[in-house]
Amino acid sequence: MSLQALMERVIAGAASHSAELVAAREEWDARSGKVFHDDPLYEERTAAFLEWFALERTASDGTRYVERHVGDDADRDGLTLLSRTHRSLFRVREID
């Protein structure tokens, strides 16, 4: 399975954990600001939230969602790779 397909599978699984998802969304909104349905970037911000929730957010037990769901999965190697990804955001201030 491609990493993109695996990532979509992880995000879909993460989206089904409603109680944890609601708490995470409140945490996300506190950090990044609340976005409303009529915002032009609503879909992109929602996708970014789901990726953050599934791959980066640390739960109260110190693990991330993807780490808790690797188990005996046939795609264990791919899930392990996803669990070790690092995302960054940069702002270009000047180009010489």
C-alpha positions as CSV (number, residue, x, y, z in Angstrom):
1,M,0.0,0.0,0.0
2,S,1.3,3.5,-0.9
3,L,2.1,5.9,2.0
4,Q,-0.5,8.2,0.7
5,A,-3.2,5.5,0.8
6,L,-1.9,4.4,4.2
7,M,-2.1,7.9,5.5
8,E,-5.7,8.3,4.2
9,R,-6.6,5.0,6.0
10,V,-5.0,6.2,9.3
11,I,-6.8,9.6,9.1
12,A,-10.1,7.8,8.3
13,G,-9.6,5.6,11.4
14,A,-8.6,8.6,13.5
15,A,-11.8,10.5,12.5
16,S,-13.9,7.7,13.9
17,H,-12.7,8.3,17.5
18,S,-15.2,11.1,18.2
19,A,-14.6,11.8,21.9
20,E,-10.9,12.0,21.5
21,L,-11.3,13.9,18.3
22,V,-13.5,16.6,19.9
23,A,-10.9,17.2,22.7
24,A,-8.1,17.3,20.1
25,R,-10.1,19.8,18.0
26,E,-10.4,22.2,21.0
27,E,-6.7,21.9,21.6
28,W,-6.0,22.6,17.8
29,D,-8.3,25.6,17.9
30,A,-6.6,27.0,20.9
31,R,-3.2,26.7,19.2
32,S,-4.1,27.8,15.7
33,G,-7.3,29.8,16.0
34,K,-10.8,28.7,15.3
35,V,-11.8,28.4,11.6
36,F,-15.4,28.6,10.5
37,H,-17.2,26.8,7.6
38,D,-17.3,30.0,5.5
39,D,-13.5,30.5,5.7
40,P,-11.8,30.0,2.3
41,L,-9.2,27.7,3.9
42,Y,-11.7,25.6,6.0
43,E,-11.1,22.4,4.1
44,E,-7.3,22.7,4.1
45,R,-7.3,23.5,7.8
46,T,-9.6,20.6,8.6
47,A,-7.3,18.3,6.6
48,A,-4.3,19.7,8.5
49,F,-6.0,19.1,11.8
50,L,-6.8,15.5,10.9
51,E,-3.2,14.8,9.9
52,W,-2.0,16.5,13.1
53,F,-4.4,14.4,15.2
54,A,-3.5,11.1,13.5
55,L,0.3,11.6,13.2
56,E,1.6,14.2,15.7
57,R,-0.7,14.9,18.6
58,T,0.5,13.2,21.8
59,A,-2.3,11.7,23.9
60,S,-2.3,11.7,27.7
61,D,-0.5,8.3,27.7
62,G,2.4,9.8,25.8
63,T,1.7,8.1,22.5
64,R,0.4,9.2,19.2
65,Y,-2.7,7.8,17.5
66,V,-0.8,6.1,14.7
67,E,1.6,4.5,17.2
68,R,-1.3,3.0,19.2
69,H,-2.7,1.4,16.0
70,V,0.4,-0.2,14.5
71,G,0.0,-3.5,16.3
72,D,0.1,-6.5,14.0
73,D,-1.2,-4.6,11.0
74,A,0.0,-6.0,7.6
75,D,1.2,-2.5,6.8
76,R,3.2,-2.2,10.0
77,D,6.4,-0.9,8.3
78,G,4.5,1.9,6.5
79,L,2.6,2.8,9.7
80,T,5.9,3.0,11.5
81,L,7.3,5.3,8.8
82,L,4.2,7.5,9.2
83,S,4.6,7.6,13.0
84,R,8.1,8.9,12.6
85,T,7.4,11.7,10.1
86,H,8.2,15.3,10.9
87,R,6.3,18.2,9.5
88,S,7.4,21.8,9.6
89,L,6.0,25.1,8.5
90,F,8.3,27.9,7.3
91,R,7.7,31.4,6.2
92,V,9.9,32.9,3.4
93,R,10.7,36.5,4.4
94,E,13.1,37.4,1.7
95,I,14.6,35.9,-1.5
96,D,18.0,37.1,-2.7
